[in-house]
Amino acid sequence: MSEVKIPTARGEVPAYHGAVPKDAEAYLAGACPIIGSFGARDRTLRGAASRLEMALSRRGIDHDVKEYPDAGHSFFNHHDSALFRGAGLLIGAFYHEPSEADARQRILRFFARHLAERRRPFGPPD
């Protein structure tokens, strides 16, 4: 995946519109839980969400992958620059508030669930 590095230590990773390598199943060996959010109108990553979902399922890695039908690339980024608008026309990149709001809530729930499982008090032992 081009935008996130998959750690092999226990942790959590959010993935946003990252490319999924052809050898994703091998690449994801030992990966931590992953939440992925993709826009179906992203011209550069067609099929990425389903490839990631399939690879994670085959590996038995806890995950939440969703492709938003009305969102494009960078749907989570609320920018209003000429560069962003120009790129949006070429690759299907644009902010999409309903998808961003849903993805944000999914991320918070995903992290809360996984962090609650590992919660330990900080500081020196008593």
N, C-alpha and C positions, 0 to 999 in steps of 0.2 A: 504494500500500500504506500503510495507516494507521500501522503501527508501525515502519517503517523508511523512511529516505530513500534512494533509489537514487542513488548517486553516478555521475557520468559519467567520473570519473578511474579509472585502473586500481586496483583494490582488490578486496576480497571482502566480501560482506554475508551475514550470517545473517538469515533471516526467520522469525519465529515468529508463527503464527496472525494474520497481517495481512490486512486486506481487500485484494482485488485489484481495481483500477479497471476499469471497462468498456473503457476505451481502453488496457489494459495494454500491448499491443504497441507503441503510439506512446510511451507513458510510459517504456518500457524501452529506448528507442533509446540506444545508447552505454553501456549499463549494464555494470558489472563482473560477474564471476562471482557467482552467487547460490546459496545453499543454503537451502531452505525446509522447514520441518517443521510439519505440520498434524495436528490430531486430527479423525477422521471423526465423532466424537460431539459436536463443537462445533456447536451449533444456530445460531450467528451467522454461520458462514463456510462453509456447505455449498457445495461445488463450487469453493472458492477454490484448492485445490491443483491441480486439473486445469486451471483457467483460467491459473494462473501457469505451469505446465508447458508448456501450449500456446503461450503468448506468448513464453516464453524459447526454446522450440524454433524457433518461426517466425523469431525474431530471430537465431538462431545463437549465443546467449549460453550459455557453459558454465554448467551448473547441476546441482543435485541436489535434487529436490523429492520429498518423501515424505509420504503421508497415512497415519497410524497408525490402523488400524480400531478399536482399543479405547481410544483416547485422546480427550480432549475439549479444550476451550479451556484454555490455561494448564497443559497437562500437564507442562511443564518446571518449574513453580513448586511447591515443596514448602512450602505454607503450611497452617497449621491454625487459622486465625482464623474467627470466626463469619461475618464478612463474606465471606470466600472460600468457605466452605461454602454460604452463602446464595446467592451468585452462581452457584455450581456447580449448584444445583438449578434455577435459572432458565435458564441459557444452556448448560449442559453443560460446566462448567469444573471440572476436578479434576486433581490430580497423578496421573501414571501412570508408575511407576518403570520398567517394561520399555521403554516408548517413550522416556522421558527418557534412559535409558542408551544406547539405540541412537542417538538423535539426537545425544547428546554425542560419541559415537565418530565418527559421520558428519561432524560439524562439525570435529573435530580432524583427521581425514584430509583433508577438503576444504581446510582452511587450510594444512595441512602441504604438500599438493601445490602449491597456488598460491603459497605463500610461498617454497617451495624453488625455484620457477621464477624468482623475482625476487631471491633472496638476494644481497646485496652487502655487503661489509664496511663497517662504520661507521667514522667518524673521518676525519682529514685524509689526503689522498693522500700516498703515500711520496715 
